[in-house]
Amino acid sequence: MFGRSQRSVFKPSVYQPGKRSRRMPRWLVLLLVGIGLGAGGVLFLQTNYGPQRLTIEQSEQLHSELSAANLDRQRLQGQLDEASQQRDSARSTHGKLTTDLAQAQAQITTLNKDLQLFEEAIPPDPRGSNIGVRSALLTREPGQLGYQVLIMRDNAKAGAPFKGTVQFAIEGRYPNGRIDTIAPDAIALDLDRYQHMSGSLKLPDGFVARTVTIKVLDGAQRQQAMRVYYVR
């Protein structure tokens, strides 16, 4: 009866301010562990599967190659611009040449019409031959005889070009009164539709030309046309 009574020992609560535990909270531990694992995983992935980090030398080399590629691009762009300008210039030149050609063709057509009217207006050779001396202008010059001669061939009978010669027989008088006929060297003639000949013939000193006989001869020296003109 008088023995020691068994009293229950009071244990303070873990939440008592004076007895608070100094251990790190579990959630903070888990957070730090997760951060460590995540950083390690990222580092592992970058090291094994991520892009390779360049050294300073590799970076400088890459920069040089990039600069060279940029210069090549600028050079090629310049060549492209120049080629485009040349193309535009060629198109412009082609258009101008086309216009000039059309104008030239129109002028040729007009000239052909004018030439036809001109041919029809010139009096025919009185002899009515295929080849005729249609007109001539003869002028006296000091020691020379100037000439302009138009020889034509009938278009209806024209075929291959006529090849022959033109001969002048110049009749005149010397200062002593003697009358003579001068025959200069013949002039080659290559006649298609018409031929305009001009030039001068040398005369003897003091010789005064009065009339000129113009003859057209073929290759066999056969006369094809002949006209007599007075010298003005």
Phi, psi and chi 1 to 4 in degrees:
 res  aa     phi    psi   chi1   chi2   chi3   chi4
   1 MET       -  -43.3  -79.6 -178.5   50.2      -
   2 PHE   -90.6   14.6  -63.9   98.4      -      -
   3 GLY   -71.3  167.6      -      -      -      -
   4 ARG   -66.7  130.6 -175.9 -180.0  -61.7  178.1
   5 SER   -79.3  141.8   62.6      -      -      -
   6 GLN   -84.4  102.5  -61.8  -67.3  -33.0      -
   7 ARG   -94.1  139.2  -64.1 -179.8  179.7  178.4
   8 SER   -74.0  134.7   59.2      -      -      -
   9 VAL   -82.3  129.5 -179.1      -      -      -
  10 PHE   -79.9  123.6  176.0   75.9      -      -
  11 LYS  -103.7  125.3  -64.7 -178.0  179.1  179.9
  12 PRO   -66.5  149.8   23.4  -32.2      -      -
  13 SER   -72.6  146.3  172.6      -      -      -
  14 VAL   -64.4  -17.3  -64.8      -      -      -
  15 TYR   -94.8    7.0  -62.5  101.7      -      -
  16 GLN   -69.7  138.2  -71.5 -178.6  -12.4      -
  17 PRO   -60.5  -36.5  -23.4   33.6      -      -
  18 GLY   -76.7  -14.4      -      -      -      -
  19 LYS  -119.0   25.3  -63.1  -65.0 -176.5  176.2
  20 ARG   -67.6  138.4 -154.3  178.1  -91.0 -176.3
  21 SER   -75.3  146.0  175.3      -      -      -
  22 ARG   -95.8    7.7  -65.3 -179.4  179.4  -85.7
  23 ARG   -73.0  147.7  -64.7  175.8   58.1 -172.0
  24 MET   -70.8  138.0 -173.9  178.1  -64.3      -
  25 PRO   -62.6  147.3  -22.0   30.9      -      -
  26 ARG   -63.8  -38.2  179.2  174.3  -61.5  177.1
  27 TRP   -64.5  -34.9   63.8  -91.9      -      -
  28 LEU   -70.3  -36.9 -178.3   57.6      -      -
  29 VAL   -63.4  -45.4  173.4      -      -      -
  30 LEU   -62.7  -38.9  -66.4  175.8      -      -
  31 LEU   -64.0  -44.9  178.6   60.9      -      -
  32 LEU   -65.6  -39.5  -66.2  176.0      -      -
  33 VAL   -63.9  -40.8  171.2      -      -      -
  34 GLY   -64.4  -41.2      -      -      -      -
  35 ILE   -62.9  -42.2  -68.3  173.8      -      -
  36 GLY   -63.5  -44.1      -      -      -      -
  37 LEU   -65.0  -40.4  -68.1  175.5      -      -
  38 GLY   -63.8  -45.1      -      -      -      -
  39 ALA   -63.3  -39.4      -      -      -      -
  40 GLY   -65.4  -39.5      -      -      -      -
  41 GLY   -64.8  -42.4      -      -      -      -
  42 VAL   -62.6  -44.2  171.3      -      -      -
  43 LEU   -62.9  -39.0 -178.3   60.8      -      -
  44 PHE   -64.3  -44.6  174.2   79.1      -      -
  45 LEU   -65.0  -42.3  -68.4  175.3      -      -
  46 GLN   -64.3  -36.8  -73.1 -177.0  -13.6      -
  47 THR   -71.8  -40.8  -57.9      -      -      -
  48 ASN   -97.3  -32.2  -65.8  -84.6      -      -
  49 TYR  -123.1  -11.8  -59.4   99.7      -      -
  50 GLY   -82.0  172.6      -      -      -      -
  51 PRO   -63.6  142.8   22.9  -32.7      -      -
  52 GLN   -73.9  132.9 -175.9  178.6    3.5      -
  53 ARG   -74.7  137.5  -65.9 -176.1  178.1 -178.7
  54 LEU   -89.4  146.8  -59.1  177.3      -      -
  55 THR   -79.3  173.2   63.1      -      -      -
  56 ILE   -63.3  -42.3  -63.6  177.7      -      -
  57 GLU   -63.4  -43.5  -68.0   79.3    6.3      -
  58 GLN   -65.0  -37.3  -68.5  174.3  -23.3      -
  59 SER   -65.8  -42.6  178.6      -      -      -
  60 GLU   -64.9  -40.6  -68.3  178.4   -9.5      -
  61 GLN   -63.4  -41.9 -178.1  179.9    0.3      -
  62 LEU   -63.5  -39.1 -179.4   60.9      -      -
  63 HIS   -64.9  -39.6 -179.3   72.4      -      -
  64 SER   -65.0  -44.6  -60.8      -      -      -
  65 GLU   -63.0  -37.6  -66.9  176.3   -6.9      -
  66 LEU   -65.7  -40.4 -179.7   60.4      -      -
  67 SER   -64.6  -43.0  -61.5      -      -      -
  68 ALA   -63.0  -41.5      -      -      -      -
  69 ALA   -63.9  -36.7      -      -      -      -
  70 ASN   -66.3  -39.5 -172.2   40.0      -      -
  71 LEU   -64.6  -41.1  -68.7  176.1      -      -
  72 ASP   -62.5  -39.8  -71.2  -19.9      -      -
  73 ARG   -64.0  -42.9 -179.0 -172.6   62.7   81.0
  74 GLN   -63.6  -40.3  -66.1  177.3   -4.8      -
  75 ARG   -63.9  -45.6  176.8  178.5   58.2   81.1
  76 LEU   -65.1  -35.6  -67.1  175.1      -      -
  77 GLN   -65.5  -38.4 -176.7   64.4   40.1      -
  78 GLY   -63.8  -42.5      -      -      -      -
  79 GLN   -63.6  -38.1  -67.3  177.6   -7.1      -
  80 LEU   -65.2  -42.4  177.2   60.7      -      -
  81 ASP   -63.0  -41.5  -65.6  -19.6      -      -
  82 GLU   -64.4  -42.4 -177.4  178.8   -1.0      -
  83 ALA   -63.8  -36.9      -      -      -      -
  84 SER   -65.4  -40.8  -61.1      -      -      -
  85 GLN   -64.1  -42.7  -67.5  177.2   -2.7      -
  86 GLN   -62.8  -39.3  -67.4  177.3   -7.3      -
  87 ARG   -63.4  -45.8  178.4 -156.9   59.6 -167.3
  88 ASP   -63.6  -39.5  -64.1  -20.6      -      -
  89 SER   -64.9  -41.0  177.0      -      -      -
  90 ALA   -63.8  -39.7      -      -      -      -
  91 ARG   -63.8  -42.4  -72.9  178.8  177.3  175.5
  92 SER   -63.9  -43.4  176.8      -      -      -
  93 THR   -64.1  -41.2  -57.9      -      -      -
  94 HIS   -62.0  -41.5  179.2  -92.2      -      -
  95 GLY   -64.0  -40.8      -      -      -      -
  96 LYS   -65.7  -42.5 -175.7  177.3 -177.2  -57.3
  97 LEU   -64.1  -37.8  -68.8  175.9      -      -
  98 THR   -63.1  -42.0  -58.6      -      -      -
  99 THR   -65.3  -44.1  -58.0      -      -      -
 100 ASP   -62.1  -39.8  -67.0  -16.2      -      -
 101 LEU   -63.4  -43.0  177.9   60.2      -      -
 102 ALA   -62.8  -40.9      -      -      -      -
 103 GLN   -65.6  -40.7  -67.1  177.0   -8.3      -
 104 ALA   -64.0  -41.4      -      -      -      -
 105 GLN   -63.4  -38.8  -69.9  175.3  -19.2      -
 106 ALA   -66.0  -40.0      -      -      -      -
 107 GLN   -65.6  -39.0  -68.2  176.5   -5.9      -
 108 ILE   -63.4  -41.8  -70.1  173.9      -      -
 109 THR   -60.8  -43.2  -59.2      -      -      -
 110 THR   -65.0  -42.1  -57.9      -      -      -
 111 LEU   -64.4  -38.6  -70.3  174.7      -      -
 112 ASN   -62.4  -39.4  -73.4  -26.3      -      -
 113 LYS   -66.0  -43.3  -67.6  179.7  179.5  178.8
 114 ASP   -63.3  -39.5  -65.8  -18.7      -      -
 115 LEU   -63.9  -39.1  178.9   60.1      -      -
 116 GLN   -63.0  -42.8 -175.6  176.2   -0.3      -
 117 LEU   -63.6  -38.9  -66.7  175.1      -      -
 118 PHE   -63.4  -43.6  169.0   74.1      -      -
 119 GLU   -65.0  -39.1  -67.4  175.6   -5.5      -
 120 GLU   -70.1  -26.5  -66.9  175.5   -5.9      -
 121 ALA   -81.1  -20.6      -      -      -      -
 122 ILE   -76.3  131.4  -63.8  176.8      -      -
 123 PRO   -61.4  138.2  -22.1   33.4      -      -
 124 PRO   -71.7  164.1   27.2  -34.2      -      -
 125 ASP   -64.7  129.1 -169.1  -47.8      -      -
 126 PRO   -57.4  -26.2  -23.6   33.7      -      -
 127 ARG   -79.0  -10.9  -67.8  169.1  176.3   77.7
 128 GLY    65.3   24.1      -      -      -      -
 129 SER   -80.3  167.1   59.0      -      -      -
 130 ASN   -60.2  -45.6  179.2   27.9      -      -
 131 ILE  -105.6  133.0  -62.3  175.1      -      -
 132 GLY  -142.5  148.6      -      -      -      -
 133 VAL   -84.8  105.4  179.8      -      -      -
 134 ARG   -84.5  -31.9  -55.6  -67.3  -71.8  -91.2
 135 SER  -162.3  158.8   66.6      -      -      -
 136 ALA  -156.1  142.5      -      -      -      -
 137 LEU  -125.3  119.4  176.2   61.2      -      -
 138 LEU  -120.2  129.1  -55.3  165.7      -      -
 139 THR  -131.4  143.1   57.2      -      -      -
 140 ARG   -81.0  135.2  -64.5 -172.2 -177.5   94.6
 141 GLU  -132.6  157.8  -59.9  174.5    2.2      -
 142 PRO   -57.0  111.6  -25.4   34.9      -      -
 143 GLY    72.1    7.5      -      -      -      -
 144 GLN  -145.2  165.6  -66.2  179.5  -22.9      -
 145 LEU  -124.8  114.6  175.6   67.7      -      -
 146 GLY   -82.1  142.3      -      -      -      -
 147 TYR  -139.7  147.9   66.5   89.4      -      -
 148 GLN  -137.5  116.6  -64.9 -176.0   27.9      -
 149 VAL  -127.3  134.7  179.2      -      -      -
 150 LEU  -112.8  118.5  177.2   62.5      -      -
 151 ILE  -115.0  130.8  -59.2  174.5      -      -
 152 MET  -131.3  157.5  -62.0 -177.5   62.7      -
 153 ARG  -123.5  141.9 -176.9  165.8   59.7  160.6
 154 ASP   -60.7  122.4 -172.2   -5.7      -      -
 155 ASN   -63.4  -32.6 -169.5   34.5      -      -
 156 ALA   -67.8  -24.9      -      -      -      -
 157 LYS  -108.5    5.0  -58.9  177.5 -177.5  178.1
 158 ALA   -74.6  140.1      -      -      -      -
 159 GLY  -136.2 -120.1      -      -      -      -
 160 ALA   -67.1  153.2      -      -      -      -
 161 PRO   -55.8  141.2  -25.0   34.2      -      -
 162 PHE   -86.6  129.2  170.8   83.0      -      -
 163 LYS  -117.2  121.8  -64.7 -177.0 -179.1  -62.7
 164 GLY  -162.0 -149.3      -      -      -      -
 165 THR  -140.4  159.0   56.7      -      -      -
 166 VAL  -117.7  127.3  177.2      -      -      -
 167 GLN  -116.0  140.5  -70.0 -174.9  -14.1      -
 168 PHE  -112.5  131.2  -66.5   85.1      -      -
 169 ALA  -116.1  106.1      -      -      -      -
 170 ILE  -100.5  117.4  -53.1  170.4      -      -
 171 GLU  -101.1  133.2 -178.1 -178.9  -14.4      -
 172 GLY  -161.2 -167.7      -      -      -      -
 173 ARG  -132.1  140.5 -175.3 -172.0  -59.9  -90.2
 174 TYR   -85.2  167.2  -74.7   97.1      -      -
 175 PRO   -60.4  -26.8  -26.5   34.8      -      -
 176 ASN   -83.1    3.4   58.9    7.3      -      -
 177 GLY    94.9   -7.2      -      -      -      -
 178 ARG   -71.9  133.9 -177.2  169.8   63.4   90.5
 179 ILE   -97.1  136.4  -61.9  175.5      -      -
 180 ASP  -148.0  164.3 -163.2    2.1      -      -
 181 THR  -120.0  126.0  -59.0      -      -      -
 182 ILE  -102.7  134.9  -54.1  -60.9      -      -
 183 ALA  -122.9   91.3      -      -      -      -
 184 PRO   -64.7  170.9  -17.7   31.3      -      -
 185 ASP   -61.9  143.5  -66.4  -23.3      -      -
 186 ALA   -66.5  154.4      -      -      -      -
 187 ILE  -110.0  132.1  -59.1  173.5      -      -
 188 ALA   -65.5  144.2      -      -      -      -
 189 LEU  -129.9  125.9  175.8   64.3      -      -
 190 ASP  -123.2   96.1 -170.8   -5.5      -      -
 191 LEU  -106.9  126.2  178.8   63.4      -      -
 192 ASP  -103.7  -82.8 -174.1    8.4      -      -
 193 ARG  -101.1  -46.5  178.6   67.9 -177.9   90.4
 194 TYR  -154.2  161.5   67.7   92.4      -      -
 195 GLN  -143.4  123.4 -180.0   71.2   43.5      -
 196 HIS  -101.4  121.1  178.5 -100.3      -      -
 197 MET  -115.6  138.2  -52.7  174.5   65.1      -
 198 SER  -147.1  152.9   63.2      -      -      -
 199 GLY   162.5 -156.0      -      -      -      -
 200 SER  -145.0  150.4   59.3      -      -      -
 201 LEU  -117.6  134.2  -58.5  171.8      -      -
 202 LYS   -76.8  138.5 -172.7  175.8 -179.8  179.5
 203 LEU  -119.1  155.4  -60.8  177.3      -      -
 204 PRO   -63.1  156.5  -20.0   31.9      -      -
 205 ASP   -60.1  129.9  -66.2  -21.0      -      -
 206 GLY    80.3   -6.1      -      -      -      -
 207 PHE   -77.1  130.5 -175.1   82.8      -      -
 208 VAL  -113.6  114.6  178.8      -      -      -
 209 ALA   -76.0  141.0      -      -      -      -
 210 ARG  -118.9  -48.5  -65.1 -175.6  177.8  -85.8
 211 THR  -133.1  154.5   61.2      -      -      -
 212 VAL  -133.8  127.5  177.2      -      -      -
 213 THR   -99.9  122.6  -58.6      -      -      -
 214 ILE  -107.3  125.1  -57.1  174.8      -      -
 215 LYS  -122.0  142.9  -63.2 -179.8 -179.7 -179.7
 216 VAL  -111.9  121.0  177.9      -      -      -
 217 LEU  -116.6  146.6  -54.0  178.7      -      -
 218 ASP   -86.3 -172.3   59.7   15.9      -      -
 219 GLY   -63.5  -24.9      -      -      -      -
 220 ALA   -93.9   14.2      -      -      -      -
 221 GLN    64.1   27.3  -63.3  -60.2  -57.6      -
 222 ARG   -91.6  137.7  -67.4  175.3  -62.5 -170.2
 223 GLN   -74.9  128.4 -179.2  174.8  -61.0      -
 224 GLN  -108.9  -23.1  -59.7  -65.5  -38.0      -
 225 ALA  -158.6  154.8      -      -      -      -
 226 MET  -158.8  134.4 -171.1  -91.2  -71.9      -
 227 ARG  -142.5  150.2  -67.7  -74.1  -64.9  -87.1
 228 VAL  -116.4  129.7  178.6      -      -      -
 229 TYR  -128.5  148.6  -68.5   90.5      -      -
 230 TYR   -87.5  146.0  -71.5   97.0      -      -
 231 VAL   -89.0  131.1  180.0      -      -      -
 232 ARG   -83.0      -  -63.9 -179.2  179.4 -179.7
